[in-house]
Amino acid sequence: MAFSVLIVDDSPAMRSFIRRVMEVSGLETSLCLEASDGAEALEVLERNCVDLVLTDINMPRMSGVQLLRRLHESDLLRALPVIVISTDSTEVRMRQMLELGARGYVKKPFTPETLRQEIETVLGVSHE
């Protein structure tokens, strides 16, 4: 099953890496969009419909925390599944992000299998 995704990270190299990891892990994307922070992600979401958002936490202009809050405030975007991908893997941070509406959390560094499993769990699909 192909799905559309928005990758939100201030590092172009990390966005490219996540895209590549999804490809090598066998995940089919029909559309793969990118944003450098939460503010740009909201702009992308105004013009595009996606099935999933993968976001970092620490970014300039608008952080992943602020992005999740804004998504939660939107009637149209509240149900959009979000997976946080971050080096900040403290229990407090993970709990905060899940309470704000994230459906999954992947700690950097991660393996392709870890990312694939988290995406499949959140989207309710299995790898064939």
Salt bridges, closest charged atoms under 4 A:
ASP9 OD2 - LYS108 NZ 3.06
GLU23 OE1 - ARG20 NH1 3.22
GLU34 OE1 - ARG15 NE 3.01
GLU34 OE2 - ARG19 NH2 2.98
ASP37 OD2 - ARG61 NE 2.89
ASP56 OD1 - LYS108 NZ 3.73
ASP75 OD1 - ARG78 NH2 3.29
ASP88 OD2 - ARG93 NE 2.91
GLU120 OE2 - ARG116 NE 3.50
GLU120 OE2 - HIS127 ND1 3.58
